[in-house]
Structures are given as structure tokens and as C-alpha cells.
């Protein structure tokens, strides 16, 4: 791999991890507003909520992402999460204080690793990810100290970094409440009706209204004082 | 994901990244000799040298790996390497002093991330990878400082680490010459005729004898004073 040095200088480029959910759609809006040429990445990892992949395409188009990629990966060969293992039920009994069963082992590490690879190829110095340490405090890989450690590692991992092109992991949502995220996204033109947060949305993209992700989303709109445009199944 | 604490204590488990090449076969032999229950992982990432995937299966069987997984990933959607991009030729003009075109962006970071996910699921505290800082000095993600930074990040990334189950990235070959690797492997019963190192082995698994990987391998057997059992096409 020989990324030409010039590819890093032409224009300000970013890789944006885009799940198709509320948070990552807001992140794409923020990166776009900051003037980045955005290259979006989604992951088809055998998740239950596959309609979010369609949502990601709609959102990438809305914000004129330069490129959009869907990475295929058989995470179900690893297992261990209710989001990829069909034998484990998604809990609907309210938010838990410990790491939820919907935690996918090392997911953000895997996703950021792919983003790092793409950053080197397209010549991007910024990787945007919609992690949040407020609502998702139960996830170890959403914490600022984890993100900082990934960035340190990333800057030893690539030929681009050795040549002085340091990469930055951008986490614009990390300290925001869900209500603040929604308010920022609405101000930047995000149409949240296009996003899918539900862990078990049905094939038409209708949200269950009961999983952790739906509960957080409902609460966010309520606290933001905004109508929730989410299409719920019930 | 809730790995039970007991799963970390039953038996000494390791994830071993197994490409099917000379180095990783030796690593599996070393981990097995050290008494680990080994869970091997290969990656089908659109590489030219696909016969190495068959070699990995043969080697995993020989050393009685507890489980073997092939992770599917469309790295060619990212591109940028002669190993995954069919429009870039594999160089055969001798070893280069800079990062070779066969470097795959962030490859070890992606592979180790998957290994980290599997380690958490099976309850392994050790991840073995056959990186080498001597022969592959051109690859940034084969250096000890990179491996150390990955380990630091990994121990912030998972629920298992938060519960005190620290993971260790084991690199038993990192300071060995190719000849020393071969000598160690032969002593541990590795049948190198079963391994495939060539970057462009043909469909019968015959090596080209001319790419960087073949040149290093030939030189290693010569310096070890051992016959090279590799089936070369020419």
C-alpha cells in the first residue's frame, strides 16, 4: 500500500461510521457541517436490526457522502450477543445498570479497525464515531479512555502514521445527552424519521418501542421537547 | 455479552491467528506446546493466496485446535494492496527496503480485533500472532511498540478486561530470524510442506518461488541448514 502523500492534502476527508441509527446520523451531519468530505461505512454483521443498513444508505445519500461502503462480516461465527445470536433474546424489561446482553464483544474495536484501514486508503485523517459515554455507560468501548488508547494504537499501526499523517478519532457526541444529540441533529437538518435505532426493528423498519435503544430514543425526544418521528410497530 | 467468570478459569485458553503460512503454523505449535487449549482463526479477505486457507485447516487439525473459524470479510471493498486488489501486480523483483505494496492497510489491527472479540467469548486471556520485526521490518503493524499499544487498548475495550481478565498479545516470533523460526517449528513437529507462504500460490497450492514471501522462506531454510519441503511451481 502506498498512499500518495498528496491524497492527504487535497481536501479534508473523514471516515464516518454510519450504523443508520440516530447517533451516527447526527455524527454525519456534524462532520459534513465541519466541511469534511465524508466516506461512510456500515457493517453487515448478522445483526437482527438489518433495516438500519437501509437507513444508513438513505442518510448517506441525504448528506451527499462521497462514498458509502457496507462491510460484510460473519460476527455470528463468534457469537456471544443478543444482537447477533438468535438464541439469545433481546431484553425488553427496562434499562440495566450493568453491561447489557446486547453488548457485542469488541464491536467498536472491530469497526474502528476497518475505518482505520479505509482512512489510510482514501487519505483521511479523521475517523468519526458516535459513541456516547452518558447513555451507554455500560459499554466499555464507549469510554473516552478507550477511544484515546485506540487512537494511540492507530498512530503506530499504519504506514500513513509513520509518514506523519496522524489520525484522530472524533467523538462529537461522547459527553452529550440523547436530548442534546437530537437538538443538535435537528438544527443540522437530520430527518430522524429516516433513522433506525431499534435493536429488533421489523423488515419494514418499524421499531419495537420496548428495547433499550427504543427506550433511550423515546426519552431523548421527550427531554428535548420534540415530537418523536420514529415509526413504531406498536 | 456476559462471559461467565468461570470460563476464564477452567483451562488455559488461547486465540491463535492462523494464516496457514510458515510463521503462524510455528506459533500454533508453540502455543500448543505451552499447554494452551487453542482456538484458531483464519481470514478470508479476498486474498490472492487462498490456498493458505486450506493449509490453515490442515495445520489446525494436525495440532488438534479446539475450534477453527474462518472469518469472511470483504477487504477488497477497501482496496489498496496487491494482496487484495487484482489490478495491482505482486512484485517479484526482490525484497524492498520500504513498505511493500503487499502491505494490507491496518490488517493486523483488524485481525487482532476479531481475535479480541473471540477471546472474550471463549474466555481466553492470550492472543497469539506470528508477527516478526526482523524479516518484516517494513510493516508498521509488526513492531513491538504497535503490539504493546494494541494490548493497552484491548484491556480498555472489553467487559472481560473491566472484570480483571487482562488479555496478553503473545508474539513468540517477534525477534527471531526466519531460520530460527523454522528450527523451532521443526523441533515442535511442524510439517512445513503443509504450509503455504506464497503471496500468489496457485489453486493447487504450488508456490511461485519469486515473491517476497517465497524469497524469505527459501532463505530461511537455507540459513537453517534444512531442506525446503515447499512445493514450488517452478
Interface residues (C-beta under 8 A of the other chain):
Chain A: X1 X2 X3 X69 X70 X71 X72 X73 X74 X75 X77 X78 X79 X80 X81 X99 X101 X103 X104 X105 X106 X107 X108 X109 X110 X112 X113 X114 X116 X117 X118 X120 X121 X140 X141 X143 X145 X146 X149 X150 X152 X153 X154 X156 X157 X158 X159 X161 X162
Chain B: X1 X2 X3 X69 X70 X71 X72 X73 X74 X75 X77 X78 X79 X80 X81 X99 X101 X103 X104 X105 X106 X107 X108 X109 X110 X112 X113 X114 X116 X117 X118 X120 X121 X140 X141 X143 X145 X146 X149 X150 X152 X153 X154 X156 X157 X158 X159 X161 X162
